[in-house]
Amino acid sequence: MPSFRDPRQKRGFSCFWGVRSDLHAYLDEFGHIGPYVDRQDAKYKESPVFGLAGLVLPMNEVRGFGTWFFQRKCELLDFEIKRAGVHTAIWVKKGASLYTVTNVTKYRELRNTTNRLLNKIETIGGFVFYVGLQKNLPPDKHNPNYLYNRVLLEAIKRIDSFCAEDCDPKGHFILALDEHDQRQNLITAAARSMYGAGE
């Protein structure tokens, strides 16, 4: 079980008014949001699952971890970054193209960096998190917004449960997600889930 350092040990700018936030959760999508039939289907063969995964860090470790992660990115992917000809801070490589079976098998540096990443997260009191659902509805019944909403609400519920049951004292968290075209609807659904439908 991760232990969390006192966020008051490091003083800095805070934009929270009266609510202490102990954890920062950053989640990104995995799998594919669209329908799935099977790997041989001509149209719906992308991925049988959709979910959100990422990391949850103590708030006072976020900035240091960001710097550490940026340095590892520059070391591991230096060749590709230089070839792209864009500033390192804005260059992005999708996890799905980095973590292929071929790359993981072929490149020892990728395996070593991944192990260092997981060890670093644990060392600073964080943890890796994921939640996903298998897609089993036929394409004509598949609703990607409903699926995303279900996964997001389950992620919020599980992280909140961790904060309430496993943090001593009980903790709070901030959730960061990538952009989504249904952002407003997702925020509304999350608020209803957290505060009740009537509020």
PEGIKA-V415776 format. One record per residue. SS is DSSP state (~ for helix, > for strand, _ for the rest). PHI is phi as a letter, one per 20 degrees, with the letter a starting at -180 (999 if undefined). Layout:
ss = <SS | SS>
phi = <PHI | PHI>
This chain:
ss = <_ | _ | _ | _ | _ | _ | ~ | ~ | ~ | _ | _ | _ | _ | _ | _ | _ | _ | _ | _ | _ | _ | _ | > | > | > | > | > | > | > | > | > | _ | _ | _ | _ | _ | _ | _ | _ | _ | _ | _ | _ | _ | _ | _ | _ | _ | > | > | > | > | > | > | > | > | > | > | ~ | ~ | ~ | ~ | ~ | ~ | ~ | ~ | ~ | ~ | ~ | ~ | ~ | ~ | ~ | ~ | ~ | ~ | _ | ~ | ~ | ~ | ~ | ~ | ~ | ~ | _ | _ | _ | _ | _ | _ | _ | _ | _ | _ | ~ | ~ | ~ | ~ | _ | _ | ~ | ~ | ~ | ~ | ~ | ~ | _ | ~ | ~ | ~ | ~ | ~ | ~ | ~ | ~ | ~ | ~ | ~ | ~ | ~ | ~ | ~ | ~ | _ | _ | _ | > | > | > | > | > | > | > | > | _ | _ | _ | _ | ~ | ~ | ~ | _ | _ | ~ | ~ | ~ | ~ | ~ | ~ | ~ | ~ | ~ | ~ | ~ | ~ | ~ | ~ | ~ | ~ | ~ | ~ | ~ | ~ | ~ | ~ | _ | _ | _ | _ | _ | _ | _ | > | > | > | > | > | _ | _ | _ | _ | _ | ~ | ~ | ~ | ~ | ~ | ~ | ~ | ~ | ~ | ~ | ~ | ~ | ~ | _ | _ | _ | _>
phi = <999 | f | d | d | f | f | f | e | f | d | e | a | f | c | d | e | d | n | d | e | d | e | c | c | d | d | c | c | f | c | m | b | f | f | f | c | d | a | f | e | f | f | d | d | c | f | a | e | c | b | a | c | b | r | c | c | c | f | g | f | d | f | f | f | f | g | f | g | f | g | f | f | g | f | f | f | d | g | g | f | f | f | f | f | m | d | f | g | f | d | f | c | c | f | g | f | e | e | e | e | g | f | f | f | f | e | d | g | g | f | f | f | f | f | f | f | f | f | f | f | g | f | f | e | n | d | b | e | c | b | b | b | c | f | e | c | e | f | g | f | d | f | c | f | f | f | f | f | f | f | f | f | f | f | f | f | f | f | f | f | f | g | f | f | d | d | e | c | f | g | d | c | b | d | d | d | c | f | f | b | f | d | g | f | f | f | f | f | f | f | f | f | f | f | d | n | f | e | d>
